[in-house]
Amino acid sequence: MLKISREEIIDGKFERVLNFFRSRSLWMLYYCTGCGAVELPPTMTSRFDMERFGISPMATPRQADILLVTGYVSVKTLKRIVYSYEQMPEPKWVVGFGSCPVNGGIYWNSYATINQLDKYIPVDISIPGCMPRPQAVIDGLLSLMDSIKKGEAVGYKKYQMNNEWYKKNQREILERTKPVLGGKK
Amino acid sequence: MMEVLNVIGYSFFAMAAGLLYMGIGRKVAARLHRRYGPPVWQCYIDVVKCFSRKSISHNFIMDLGSMMGLSGLLGAAMFIPIAGFLPFPSQGPIIVILYLMPIGYLGMAMGVSASGNPLTAIGIGRALTLMIGYEVPFATIVLSFIAAYSSTSLVSLQAAQAGGFANWHMATMPFGFVAALIALMGMLGKKPFDTMIAPSEIASGPMVELSGKFLGLAFLQHATAIFVETGLFVLLFLGGGSNFLEFIAKQAAVYIVMSSLSELWARYRVEQATKFLWISAGSLALVQLVINMIIGRK
């Protein structure tokens, strides 16, 4: 299990000054794995206007602060998500978007998807719903901003400190050779 | 000693002013989309955040290139007189500014292509091709000023426009003004000419591999570029500024016009952009040059 809890590694005083700036300017990389991506254009454009909180889309993992995993995660995409996540410079945060990254959603018993994203990369906030409306997305991102400001969103530190645990979980899925449904290979 | 302080202060001022114009431009663009838009000081927050992040350097050339890009443009900013003020005594020579400005882009090109990402190579190729596109009309405009005044000093060109709107080069050299407006659009990388950034096509081109502090430096470089280019435009065509605030207001007005026009058009391909710049802006600038040569020296 995880060795360190979130409360033990909250940011110090100096970091919190910088955290104010970090929370007011979130650049996001959205990994469009599933249907959730269709809710992002209305969130960004005129009706709901994400940019007034300083949240704007960015093109590559190097520039991004938050990684949005929008929808179910199949085994193949998990590898790419881990690559993208590890390419992002710190501090970085992950938003699980919709019910699929929380518990598998309607794909919970599928052989091709994973059920809990939090076991493979540290998710800072989850926005449940199938799909979450733009209001819910903005609400979720605002509470992420709040926890960044307080220095409580420290998923990236958890990933560093418990790297072995996360890597073990990733290997279990990515290097799986036995057929899941028990057929002959 | 005083001059050193002046240079440092002026550099910070140029970057801060550029960031302010960027923020205003974002707000104006948002209002045109019928959005509320980010606050005007959003760009300052972005820069502080960029510098507070960890960054990934690929090699020494990348560090050197990023610094060279910023310092080249700051060097160009040193020759832009604001209401007669220059950080150290000079006459604001346009030739030196034209010489120093490409150093900024070349530094950027060297720095980002050292990262080895193929998308940066495409982006830089596009940026430098576009530079050929706007440098030719702009150099022709500078030549037309030389034909009219036999001087390349920004201070004396500003003095020649004193005494109201009728004396501004915007009114006395209308063809050159339009040509410079189009060339400025290309310089600032605004919408019809934003082929080098193109986030949906080549993943923001030169900035693909820039993280943390490098992205912050790129932001500051863009801010300085905005300051230099709009400043040059204000000094050449809009009569400069008799005081500090007037100059700033004119620069901001130019940038607001640019970012509003930017919302009108879709993106040109790079060869279309170069062709458009040469044919429209280049021919207008040539017409102005011929007119100035016929009228003769003032």
Interface residues (C-beta under 8 A of the other chain):
Chain A: L18 F21 R22 R24 S25 T45 S46 D49 E51 R52 F53 G54 S56 P57 M58 A59 T60 R62 Q63 D65 P89 E90 P91
Chain B: R26 A30 H33 R34 R35 Y36 G37 P38 P39 Q42 I45 D46 V48 K49 S52 R53 K54 S55 I56 P199 S200 A203 S204 M207 V208 E209 L210 S211 G212 L215
